[in-house]
Amino acid sequence: MKHVSKLLVALFAAAAVNASAAPKQWLDYKGKKGPGKGKKVVLISGDEEYRSEEAMPVLAGILSRHHGFDCRVVFSIDPKSGIVDPNNRGNTPGLEALADADLMFIGTRFRDLPDEQMAHIDAYLKTGRPVIGMRTATHAFNIGGDKTYAHYSNGYGGPKKEWQGGFGKLVLGDHWLSHHGGHKTESTVGIIAPGAEEHPTTRGIRNGDVWGPTDVYGVRLPLPEGSQHIILGQVTKRKGPRTDGPFFGLKPTDDEAVEGRKNNPMMPVFWTKNYQVPGGKKSRTFATTMGSSTDLTAPGTRRMLVNGAYWLLDLEIPKGGTKVDLVGEFNPSQYGFKRGDYWSAQNKRPADFRLKRKKKN
């Protein structure tokens, strides 16, 4: 019996070592000093096109290093291989971190998560905690009609009347509508919306500071009651030829506005909204239709998102805006859909998306 007991102890010990040695399926960031010390942020990536798997680690690095927030970034993971695969719509491990989170960022697209994962998001919203929705979060979910959380789906039109339009409409203010600007041919220049000049989230922001090579999305106007436009998206022409680089030849210096309906009226690209899911408490949203990884090369775009986090958590935003210096080398990929075996060939795990600090010469 002693030999059997020793063998069992050895097997359990080996299993524990193997479990601890297994690559994590998410990224955790310990907050340094700052106003966010003691607060926790969960950032949910998972879209096929705009590289949220690159964008969320950038924001987590800034929030933890410069502002003191503990952060977790979760990813779409292939359950068999454990690699990051944004084309896998059905598995985002690590969402249990939402249980004690103070803020949720979400940048997903058409996810169809199992009930046990969706339950964490649903519980978070019902407790009335704040949300920052980025780019494709207006169409964050596409869940089968007979499933528990089907009402979260983009454009939901089922029997639950309060959920008409789905998560995007109820929580953020709108669901997917259209590409308003030219896709990969016209960029977005941020203009402070009339009446938002004194809004705390615009501290440290001037017209033109917010920029992105992603096109302006269309939204249904007016946005729901309780919303406020913060930044409008001016659609601008590309001055030079299209290139194969990550920005398609678009540049922040492209300042010639497109004439006609695309800028009359200009669409909001950052706005605030009050929300309350059925059976839940009231809270606030800071929503943007920007947020690709390439959009985050502009300090103004990063500052709007970090300012938004401060505002939602009732933290004082400095007069010159929040600090948004990158915490490592950042070379975003060109946005676009990746087909076939692309992600398996990349063979990347969450740790591969953590920004690496620049080596000193």
C-alpha positions as CSV (number, residue, x, y, z in Angstrom):
1,M,0.0,0.0,0.0
2,K,2.9,2.4,0.8
3,H,4.2,1.9,-2.8
4,V,0.7,2.6,-4.2
5,S,0.4,5.7,-2.1
6,K,3.8,7.0,-3.2
7,L,2.9,6.3,-6.8
8,L,-0.4,8.2,-6.5
9,V,1.4,11.1,-4.8
10,A,4.0,11.1,-7.6
11,L,1.3,11.1,-10.3
12,F,-0.6,14.0,-8.7
13,A,2.6,16.0,-8.4
14,A,3.5,15.3,-12.0
15,A,0.0,16.4,-13.1
16,A,0.3,19.6,-11.1
17,V,3.6,20.4,-12.7
18,N,2.3,19.7,-16.1
19,A,-0.8,21.9,-15.5
20,S,1.4,24.8,-14.2
21,A,3.7,24.4,-17.1
22,A,0.9,24.5,-19.7
23,P,0.8,27.8,-21.7
24,K,-1.9,30.1,-20.3
25,Q,-4.9,30.8,-22.5
26,W,-5.0,34.5,-21.6
27,L,-2.7,37.3,-20.6
28,D,-2.6,38.8,-17.1
29,Y,-1.0,42.1,-16.3
30,K,-0.2,43.3,-12.7
31,G,-0.9,47.0,-12.2
32,K,2.0,49.3,-11.2
33,K,1.4,52.6,-9.5
34,G,-1.5,54.8,-10.5
35,P,-5.1,55.9,-10.0
36,G,-6.3,52.5,-11.2
37,K,-4.4,50.6,-8.4
38,G,-6.8,48.0,-6.9
39,K,-9.1,48.0,-9.9
40,K,-9.4,45.2,-12.5
41,V,-10.0,45.5,-16.3
42,V,-10.9,42.5,-18.5
43,L,-10.3,43.1,-22.3
44,I,-12.1,40.6,-24.6
45,S,-10.6,40.1,-28.1
46,G,-12.0,37.9,-30.8
47,D,-12.7,39.2,-34.3
48,E,-11.6,37.9,-37.6
49,E,-10.7,41.2,-39.3
50,Y,-9.5,44.1,-37.2
51,R,-6.8,42.4,-35.1
52,S,-8.3,42.8,-31.6
53,E,-5.8,40.1,-30.5
54,E,-3.1,42.8,-31.1
55,A,-5.1,45.8,-29.9
56,M,-6.2,44.6,-26.5
57,P,-2.6,43.7,-25.3
58,V,-1.5,47.2,-26.3
59,L,-4.3,48.8,-24.1
60,A,-3.7,46.3,-21.2
61,G,0.0,47.3,-21.2
62,I,-0.8,51.0,-21.0
63,L,-3.5,50.6,-18.4
64,S,-1.3,48.4,-16.1
65,R,2.1,50.1,-16.6
66,H,1.0,53.8,-16.5
67,H,-2.2,53.7,-14.6
68,G,-2.1,50.8,-12.1
69,F,-4.9,48.6,-13.3
70,D,-4.7,44.9,-13.1
71,C,-5.7,43.6,-16.5
72,R,-6.6,40.3,-18.2
73,V,-6.8,39.9,-22.0
74,V,-8.8,37.0,-23.3
75,F,-8.6,35.5,-26.8
76,S,-10.4,33.3,-29.2
77,I,-8.6,30.0,-28.7
78,D,-8.7,26.8,-30.8
79,P,-9.6,24.2,-28.0
80,K,-7.6,21.4,-29.6
81,S,-4.3,23.1,-30.2
82,G,-4.5,26.0,-27.7
83,I,-3.4,28.5,-30.3
84,V,-5.0,31.9,-30.8
85,D,-7.4,31.6,-33.7
86,P,-9.8,34.6,-34.2
87,N,-11.7,32.5,-36.8
88,N,-12.8,30.2,-34.0
89,R,-16.0,31.9,-32.8
90,G,-16.9,29.3,-30.1
91,N,-14.2,29.4,-27.4
92,T,-12.9,32.3,-25.3
93,P,-11.5,31.0,-22.0
94,G,-10.7,33.1,-19.0
95,L,-14.0,35.1,-18.9
96,E,-14.5,34.1,-15.2
97,A,-12.2,37.0,-14.5
98,L,-15.3,39.2,-15.1
99,A,-16.7,38.1,-11.7
100,D,-14.7,40.8,-9.8
101,A,-13.8,43.1,-12.7
102,D,-14.5,46.9,-12.5
103,L,-14.5,47.4,-16.3
104,M,-15.0,45.4,-19.5
105,F,-13.5,46.2,-22.9
106,I,-15.0,44.2,-25.7
107,G,-13.9,44.0,-29.4
108,T,-15.5,40.8,-30.6
109,R,-17.3,40.0,-33.8
110,F,-20.1,37.5,-34.3
111,R,-19.0,35.2,-31.4
112,D,-21.1,32.1,-30.7
113,L,-19.8,31.2,-27.2
114,P,-21.1,28.3,-25.1
115,D,-23.5,29.1,-22.3
116,E,-20.9,28.6,-19.6
117,Q,-18.8,31.4,-21.1
118,M,-21.6,33.7,-22.0
119,A,-22.9,33.4,-18.5
120,H,-19.9,35.5,-17.2
121,I,-20.7,38.3,-19.6
122,D,-24.4,38.2,-18.8
123,A,-23.7,38.3,-15.0
124,Y,-21.3,41.2,-15.5
125,L,-23.9,43.3,-17.3
126,K,-26.6,42.5,-14.8
127,T,-24.6,43.8,-12.0
128,G,-24.5,47.2,-13.7
129,R,-20.8,47.6,-14.4
130,P,-19.3,49.8,-17.2
131,V,-18.4,48.7,-20.8
132,I,-16.1,50.0,-23.5
133,G,-17.1,48.6,-26.9
134,M,-14.7,48.8,-29.8
135,R,-15.2,48.6,-33.6
136,T,-17.1,45.3,-34.2
137,A,-18.6,45.1,-30.7
138,T,-21.8,46.6,-32.3
139,H,-22.1,43.1,-33.8
140,A,-20.2,41.2,-31.0
141,F,-22.3,38.0,-31.1
142,N,-24.2,35.8,-33.5
143,I,-25.7,33.0,-31.4
144,G,-28.0,30.3,-32.6
145,G,-31.7,31.0,-32.2
146,D,-32.5,28.2,-29.8
147,K,-29.6,28.9,-27.4
148,T,-29.8,30.5,-24.0
149,Y,-28.1,33.8,-25.1
150,A,-29.5,34.1,-28.6
151,H,-30.9,37.5,-27.7
152,Y,-27.3,38.9,-27.6
153,S,-27.1,38.3,-31.4
154,N,-26.5,41.1,-33.8
155,G,-29.9,42.4,-35.0
156,Y,-31.9,40.1,-32.7
157,G,-35.6,40.2,-33.6
158,G,-37.0,37.5,-31.4
159,P,-39.6,37.5,-28.6
160,K,-37.6,39.3,-26.0
161,K,-38.7,42.8,-26.7
162,E,-36.2,44.6,-24.5
163,W,-33.4,42.9,-26.5
164,Q,-34.4,44.0,-30.0
165,G,-31.2,44.6,-32.0
166,G,-29.2,42.5,-29.6
167,F,-26.2,43.4,-27.4
168,G,-25.0,46.0,-29.8
169,K,-28.3,48.0,-29.7
170,L,-29.2,47.6,-26.0
171,V,-25.8,48.1,-24.5
172,L,-23.8,50.1,-27.0
173,G,-26.5,52.0,-28.8
174,D,-26.5,50.4,-32.3
175,H,-25.9,47.1,-34.1
176,W,-24.1,46.6,-37.4
177,L,-25.2,48.9,-40.2
178,S,-22.6,49.7,-42.9
179,H,-19.2,50.9,-44.0
180,H,-19.9,54.6,-44.3
181,G,-16.4,55.5,-45.5
182,G,-14.5,53.7,-48.2
183,H,-13.1,50.4,-46.9
184,K,-9.3,50.5,-47.1
185,T,-9.5,53.6,-49.3
186,E,-10.6,56.4,-46.9
187,S,-9.5,57.0,-43.3
188,T,-11.1,58.5,-40.2
189,V,-10.1,61.8,-38.7
190,G,-11.7,62.6,-35.3
191,I,-13.5,65.9,-34.8
192,I,-14.8,66.8,-31.4
193,A,-18.6,66.8,-31.5
194,P,-20.5,70.1,-30.9
195,G,-21.3,70.2,-27.2
196,A,-18.6,67.7,-26.2
197,E,-15.7,70.2,-26.0
198,E,-15.8,70.2,-22.2
199,H,-16.6,66.5,-21.8
200,P,-13.8,65.0,-19.6
201,T,-13.0,62.3,-22.2
202,T,-11.8,65.0,-24.6
203,R,-9.1,66.3,-22.3
204,G,-5.8,66.3,-24.2
205,I,-7.6,65.8,-27.5
206,R,-7.6,68.3,-30.4
207,N,-9.3,67.9,-33.7
208,G,-7.3,65.5,-35.8
209,D,-5.6,63.8,-32.9
210,V,-7.9,60.8,-33.2
211,W,-7.0,59.0,-36.5
212,G,-7.3,55.5,-38.0
213,P,-6.9,53.8,-41.3
214,T,-10.1,52.0,-40.7
215,D,-13.1,53.6,-42.4
216,V,-16.0,55.3,-40.6
217,Y,-18.9,52.9,-39.8
218,G,-22.4,54.0,-40.4
219,V,-24.7,54.2,-37.3
220,R,-28.5,54.8,-37.1
221,L,-29.2,58.4,-36.0
222,P,-30.3,59.6,-33.7
223,L,-28.6,57.2,-31.2
224,P,-30.9,56.1,-28.3
225,E,-31.9,58.5,-25.5
226,G,-29.2,58.9,-23.0
227,S,-26.4,58.9,-25.6
228,Q,-24.0,61.8,-26.3
229,H,-21.7,62.1,-29.4
230,I,-18.1,62.8,-28.3
231,I,-16.0,62.4,-31.4
232,L,-17.3,62.6,-35.0
233,G,-15.5,60.8,-37.8
234,Q,-14.5,62.9,-40.8
235,V,-14.0,60.7,-43.9
236,T,-10.8,61.8,-45.6
237,K,-9.3,61.0,-49.0
238,R,-6.0,59.1,-49.4
239,K,-3.5,61.5,-51.0
240,G,-1.1,59.0,-52.5
241,P,-1.3,55.5,-54.0
242,R,-2.6,52.4,-52.2
243,T,0.3,50.3,-50.8
244,D,0.6,46.8,-49.4
245,G,1.6,48.0,-45.9
246,P,-0.6,47.9,-42.8
247,F,-2.2,51.3,-43.6
248,F,-3.0,50.8,-47.3
249,G,-1.2,54.0,-48.0
250,L,-3.4,56.0,-45.7
251,K,-1.7,58.6,-43.4
252,P,-2.7,60.9,-40.5
253,T,-1.7,63.8,-42.8
254,D,-4.5,62.9,-45.2
255,D,-6.6,65.9,-44.3
256,E,-8.9,66.5,-47.4
257,A,-12.4,65.7,-46.4
258,V,-14.6,63.8,-48.8
259,E,-17.4,66.0,-50.2
260,G,-21.1,65.0,-50.0
261,R,-23.1,62.7,-47.8
262,K,-20.2,60.9,-46.2
263,N,-19.5,64.0,-44.1
264,N,-23.0,65.5,-44.0
265,P,-23.7,64.5,-41.4
266,M,-20.6,63.1,-39.9
267,M,-21.1,59.9,-38.1
268,P,-20.2,59.6,-34.4
269,V,-17.2,57.3,-33.8
270,F,-17.0,57.8,-30.0
271,W,-20.1,58.2,-27.9
272,T,-21.4,57.6,-24.4
273,K,-24.6,55.8,-23.5
274,N,-26.6,54.7,-20.4
275,Y,-27.6,51.1,-20.4
276,Q,-29.6,48.6,-18.3
277,V,-30.2,45.0,-19.3
278,P,-33.4,43.4,-18.3
279,G,-33.2,42.3,-14.6
280,G,-30.0,44.3,-14.2
281,K,-28.8,47.5,-12.7
282,K,-28.1,50.8,-14.5
283,S,-24.6,51.6,-15.9
284,R,-22.7,53.4,-18.6
285,T,-21.0,52.6,-21.9
286,F,-18.2,54.3,-23.8
287,A,-18.5,53.1,-27.4
288,T,-16.4,53.5,-30.5
289,T,-16.5,52.2,-34.0
290,M,-12.8,52.6,-34.2
291,G,-10.3,50.3,-32.5
292,S,-8.4,48.2,-35.0
293,S,-4.8,47.5,-34.0
294,T,-3.6,50.0,-36.7
295,D,-5.9,52.7,-35.2
296,L,-3.9,52.4,-32.0
297,T,-0.8,53.7,-33.7
298,A,-2.4,57.2,-33.2
299,P,-1.8,58.5,-29.6
300,G,-5.1,60.4,-29.8
301,T,-7.1,57.2,-30.4
302,R,-5.3,55.4,-27.5
303,R,-6.0,58.5,-25.3
304,M,-9.7,58.5,-26.0
305,L,-9.9,54.9,-24.9
306,V,-7.9,55.4,-21.7
307,N,-9.8,58.6,-20.9
308,G,-13.0,56.6,-21.4
309,A,-11.8,54.1,-18.9
310,Y,-11.1,56.8,-16.3
311,W,-14.5,58.5,-17.0
312,L,-16.5,55.2,-16.6
313,L,-14.7,54.5,-13.3
314,D,-15.2,58.1,-11.9
315,L,-11.4,58.7,-11.9
316,E,-10.2,62.3,-12.5
317,I,-8.8,62.7,-16.0
318,P,-5.7,65.0,-16.1
319,K,-6.2,68.3,-17.8
320,G,-3.8,67.2,-20.6
321,G,-5.3,63.8,-20.9
322,T,-4.1,60.4,-19.8
323,K,-0.6,59.0,-20.5
324,V,-0.7,56.6,-23.4
325,D,3.0,55.9,-24.3
326,L,3.4,52.4,-25.7
327,V,5.0,50.0,-23.3
328,G,6.9,48.0,-26.0
329,E,7.5,47.5,-29.6
330,F,4.3,47.7,-31.6
331,N,4.1,46.7,-35.2
332,P,0.4,46.1,-36.0
333,S,-0.6,43.8,-38.9
334,Q,-2.7,44.9,-41.8
335,Y,-6.3,44.3,-41.0
336,G,-8.3,41.9,-43.1
337,F,-9.8,38.4,-43.0
338,K,-7.4,35.4,-42.8
339,R,-8.6,32.2,-44.4
340,G,-7.7,28.5,-44.3
341,D,-4.9,27.4,-42.2
342,Y,-3.4,30.9,-41.6
343,W,-3.8,30.8,-37.8
344,S,-2.5,27.3,-37.4
345,A,0.5,28.2,-39.4
346,Q,1.1,31.2,-37.2
347,N,1.0,28.9,-34.2
348,K,0.8,31.8,-31.7
349,R,-0.3,31.6,-28.1
350,P,-1.5,34.5,-25.9
351,A,2.0,35.1,-24.6
352,D,3.2,35.9,-28.1
353,F,0.9,38.9,-28.2
354,R,2.4,40.6,-25.2
355,L,4.4,43.7,-26.3
356,K,8.2,43.1,-26.0
357,R,10.2,45.9,-24.4
358,K,12.8,47.5,-26.7
359,K,16.3,46.2,-26.2
360,K,18.8,48.8,-25.1
361,N,21.9,49.2,-27.2
